[in-house]
């Protein structure tokens, strides 16, 4: 059974930084993409950043220049470095790892940006 386990969420003041981690276990296959999404109450889950096995990264406009995604496809782990955090970055963050036919979600980790 494939599981994605996230860590690194928490509370931080505006302007601060956090790094989220996500590691997969129980996956006998390779992933093609690793991504991070976030969701706030009453809203749909939105893509924050995605990293492909070809080394291509994409970001939501709202986080460009502040967040950086990295991934190790051999060890099946991903990280999201979040800098210059703003109150509007407050959300539950989810990692998502995908093959060509399936995708898997982490359990979510809360990030709260508040003074």
NUFIVEX-157126 format. One line per field, with one value per residue: y, z, x of N, C-alpha, C, O in turn; residue in three letters. Coordinates in steps of 0.2 Angstrom, whole numbers, plus 5000, padded with zeros to 4 digits. Each point is the difference from the previous one (the first is absolute). Example, Ala and Ser with C-alpha at 12.3 -4.5 7.8 and 13.67 -1.06 7.14 Angstrom:
// NUFIVEX-157126
n.v 4972,5006
n.w 5039,4993
n.u 5066,4993
ca.v 5006,5006
ca.w 5000,5001
ca.u 4996,5004
c.v 5006,5005
c.w 5000,5003
c.u 5004,4996
o.v 4999,5006
o.w 5003,5001
o.u 5005,5003
vexlum ALA,SER
// end
This chain:
// NUFIVEX-157126
n.v 4994,5004,5002,5007,4999,5004,5008,5002,4993,5008,5002,5007,5004,5008,4995,4995,4994,4996,4992,5001,4994,4996,4994,4997,4996,4992,5007,4992,5009,5001,5007,5003,4997,5010,4996,5011,4994,5007,4999,5007,5004,4990,4997,5005,4989,5005,5001,4993,4989,5003,4989,5005,4991,5006,4998,4994,5011,4995,5010,4998,5003,4994,4992,5003,4992,4995,4997,4993,4999,4993,4997,4992,5002,5004,5011,5003,5007,5004,5008,5002,5004,5000,5005,5005,4994,4995,5010,5007,5002,5008,4991,4995,4997,5002,4991,5003,4989,5003,4992,4991,4995,5002,5001,5006,4995,5010,4998,5003,5009,4999,5006,5001,5005,5000,5010
n.w 5000,4991,5002,5001,5001,5005,4995,5011,5000,4997,5011,4993,5004,5001,4990,5006,5007,4990,5008,4990,5008,4992,5008,4991,5002,5000,4999,4997,5002,4988,5006,4998,5007,5000,5007,4997,5008,4994,5011,4994,5010,4998,5004,4990,4999,5007,4989,5005,5002,4991,5004,4991,4997,4996,5010,4996,5000,5007,4996,5010,4994,5003,4993,4991,4998,5000,4992,5008,4989,5009,4993,5006,4989,5001,5003,4990,4995,5009,4993,5010,4991,5011,4990,5007,5009,4994,5003,4992,5006,5005,5004,4995,5007,4989,5006,4992,5003,4993,4999,4995,5010,5004,5006,5003,5008,5000,5009,4995,4995,5011,4993,5009,4993,5008,4999
n.u 5004,4994,5011,4991,5011,4991,5007,4999,4992,4993,5005,4994,5010,4992,4999,4991,5006,4998,5002,4996,4996,5006,4994,5006,4989,5008,5009,4993,4993,5000,5006,4989,4991,5005,4991,5000,4994,4993,5000,4993,5000,4995,5010,5000,4999,5008,4999,5006,4999,5006,4999,5005,4995,4992,4994,4991,5004,4992,4998,4996,4991,4991,5003,4995,5008,4991,4994,5002,4998,4997,5009,4995,5003,5010,5002,4999,5007,4993,5004,4996,5006,4998,5001,5007,5002,4992,4997,5003,5009,4995,5006,4991,5008,4998,5003,5006,4997,5007,4991,5004,5002,5010,4991,5010,4993,5004,5006,5010,5002,4998,4995,5006,4993,5007,4994
ca.v 5006,5006,5005,5006,5003,5007,5003,5007,5006,5004,5007,5004,5007,5002,5001,4995,4994,4993,4995,4994,4994,4995,4994,4994,4993,4995,5000,4996,5003,5007,5006,5004,5007,5001,5007,5002,5004,5002,5001,5003,4998,5002,5001,4994,4999,5003,4998,5005,4998,4993,4999,4994,4996,5003,5006,5007,5002,5006,5003,5004,5007,5003,4998,5001,5005,4999,4993,4996,4992,4996,4993,4995,4994,4993,4998,5001,5005,5007,5005,5007,5005,5006,5006,5006,4998,5005,4997,4997,4994,4996,4995,4993,4998,4993,4997,4996,4997,4997,4997,5001,4997,5001,5005,4999,5007,5000,5001,5007,5003,5007,5006,5006,5006,5005,5003
ca.w 5000,5000,5005,5000,5007,5000,5006,4999,5001,5006,5000,4999,4999,4993,4998,5002,4996,5002,4995,5000,4997,4998,4998,4998,5002,4998,4992,4997,4993,5000,4999,4994,5003,5007,5000,5006,5000,5007,5000,5005,5002,4996,4993,4997,5000,4995,4999,5003,4996,4997,4997,4996,5000,4995,5003,4999,5006,4999,5006,5000,4999,5007,5004,4996,5003,5007,5001,4995,5001,4998,5001,4999,4998,5002,5007,5000,5005,4997,5005,4998,5004,4999,5003,5000,5001,5001,5003,4995,4999,5005,4997,5000,4994,4998,4994,4995,4996,4994,4995,4994,5000,5007,5005,5008,5004,5007,5005,5001,5006,5000,5000,5002,5000,5004,5005
ca.u 4996,5004,4998,5004,5000,5002,5002,5003,4995,5000,4998,5006,4998,5001,5007,5004,5001,4999,5002,4996,5003,4996,5004,4996,5002,4995,4999,5005,5001,5003,4996,5002,5000,4999,4997,4997,4994,4997,4993,4997,4993,4995,5003,5003,5007,5003,5007,5005,5006,5001,5007,5000,5006,5004,5003,4996,4996,4996,4998,4995,5003,5000,5005,5006,5005,5000,5000,5004,4999,5006,4997,5004,4996,5003,4998,4993,4999,5000,5000,4998,5003,4996,5003,4996,4994,4995,4994,4996,5003,4997,4996,5003,5005,5000,5004,4997,5005,4996,5003,4997,4993,4997,5003,4999,5000,5002,4994,4999,5003,4997,5004,4997,5005,4997,5004
c.v 5006,5005,5006,5003,5007,5002,5007,5005,5003,5007,5004,5007,5002,5002,4994,4994,4994,4995,4994,4995,4994,4994,4995,4994,4996,5001,4997,5003,5007,5005,5004,5007,5000,5007,5002,5005,5003,5002,5004,4999,5003,5001,4993,4999,5003,4998,5005,4999,4993,4999,4993,4996,5002,5007,5007,5001,5005,5002,5004,5007,5003,4998,5000,5005,4999,4992,4996,4992,4997,4992,4995,4994,4993,4999,5002,5005,5007,5004,5006,5005,5007,5006,5006,4999,5005,4997,4996,4993,4995,4995,4993,4999,4993,4998,4995,4997,4996,4996,5002,4998,5001,5005,4998,5006,4998,5002,5008,5002,5008,5005,5006,5006,5006,5003,5000
c.w 5000,5005,4999,5007,4999,5007,4998,5001,5007,4999,4999,4999,4992,4999,5002,4995,5003,4994,5001,4997,4999,4998,4998,5003,4996,4992,4996,4993,5001,4999,4994,5002,5007,5001,5007,4999,5006,4999,5007,5001,4994,4992,4997,5001,4994,4999,5002,4995,4998,4998,4996,5001,4994,5003,4999,5006,4997,5006,4998,5000,5007,5004,4996,5003,5008,5002,4995,5002,4998,5001,4998,4998,5002,5007,5002,5005,4997,5006,4997,5005,4999,5004,4999,5000,5001,5003,4995,4998,5006,4997,5002,4994,4999,4995,4996,4995,4995,4996,4994,5001,5007,5003,5007,5003,5007,5004,5001,5006,5000,5001,5002,5000,5003,5005,5007
c.u 5004,4998,5005,4999,5003,5002,5002,4995,5001,4998,5006,4998,5001,5007,5004,5001,4998,5002,4995,5004,4994,5004,4995,5003,4995,4999,5006,5001,5003,4994,5003,5000,4999,4998,4998,4994,4998,4993,4998,4993,4995,5003,5003,5007,5003,5007,5005,5006,5001,5007,5000,5006,5005,5004,4997,4996,4995,4997,4994,5003,5000,5006,5007,5005,5001,5001,5004,4999,5006,4997,5006,4996,5003,4998,4992,4998,5000,5000,4997,5003,4996,5003,4995,4992,4995,4994,4995,5003,4997,4995,5002,5003,5000,5005,4996,5005,4996,5005,4997,4992,4997,5004,4998,5001,5003,4994,4999,5003,4999,5006,4996,5005,4996,5004,4997
o.v 5001,5001,4999,5002,5001,4997,5002,5006,4997,5002,4999,5001,4997,5003,5000,5001,4999,5002,4997,5000,5000,5000,4999,4999,5001,4997,5002,4997,5002,4998,5001,5005,4995,5005,4995,5004,4998,5001,4998,4997,5006,5002,4995,5005,4999,4999,5006,5005,4996,5005,4995,5003,4998,5003,5005,4996,5005,4996,5003,5002,5004,5003,4999,5005,5002,4999,5002,4998,5001,4999,5002,4997,4996,4994,4999,4999,5001,4999,5002,5000,5002,5000,5000,5002,5005,4994,4995,4996,4994,5002,5000,5000,4996,5004,4997,5004,4997,5002,5005,5002,5000,5002,4997,5005,4995,5002,5001,4997,5003,4999,5002,5000,5002,4997,5003
o.w 5004,5001,4999,5002,4998,5005,4995,5000,5004,4995,5003,4998,4997,5004,4998,4994,5006,4994,5006,4995,5003,4995,5004,5000,4999,4998,5000,4996,5006,4997,4999,4998,5003,4997,5004,4995,5006,4995,5005,4995,4999,4996,5004,5001,4994,5005,4999,4998,5003,4997,5003,5001,5000,4996,5001,5002,4996,5005,4995,5003,5002,5005,5003,5002,5003,5005,4995,5005,4995,5003,4997,5004,5000,5001,5005,5005,4994,5005,4994,5006,4995,5006,4997,4996,5004,5000,5002,4996,4999,4997,5004,4994,5005,4995,5002,4997,5001,4998,4999,4995,5001,4999,5001,4998,5003,4997,5003,5005,4995,5003,4996,5004,4998,5002,5004
o.u 5005,4994,5006,4995,5006,4998,5002,5002,5003,4997,5005,4994,5004,5004,5006,4997,5000,4999,5000,5003,4995,5004,4995,5006,4995,4995,5005,5004,5001,4995,5006,5004,4997,5003,4999,5000,5003,4997,5002,4997,5001,4996,5001,5004,4998,5004,4999,5003,4997,5003,4997,5005,5006,5004,5003,4996,5002,4999,4999,5005,5005,5001,5005,4998,5004,5003,5001,5000,5004,4995,5005,4997,4996,4998,4998,4996,5003,4998,5001,4998,4999,5001,4995,4996,5002,4999,4997,4997,5001,4996,5005,4998,5001,5001,4996,5004,4995,5005,4996,4996,4994,5005,4995,5003,4999,4995,4995,5001,5000,5005,4996,5005,4995,5005,5002
vexlum UNK,UNK,UNK,UNK,UNK,UNK,UNK,UNK,UNK,UNK,UNK,UNK,UNK,UNK,UNK,UNK,UNK,UNK,UNK,UNK,UNK,UNK,UNK,UNK,UNK,UNK,UNK,UNK,UNK,UNK,UNK,UNK,UNK,UNK,UNK,UNK,UNK,UNK,UNK,UNK,UNK,UNK,UNK,UNK,UNK,UNK,UNK,UNK,UNK,UNK,UNK,UNK,UNK,UNK,UNK,UNK,UNK,UNK,UNK,UNK,UNK,UNK,UNK,UNK,UNK,UNK,UNK,UNK,UNK,UNK,UNK,UNK,UNK,UNK,UNK,UNK,UNK,UNK,UNK,UNK,UNK,UNK,UNK,UNK,UNK,UNK,UNK,UNK,UNK,UNK,UNK,UNK,UNK,UNK,UNK,UNK,UNK,UNK,UNK,UNK,UNK,UNK,UNK,UNK,UNK,UNK,UNK,UNK,UNK,UNK,UNK,UNK,UNK,UNK,UNK
// end
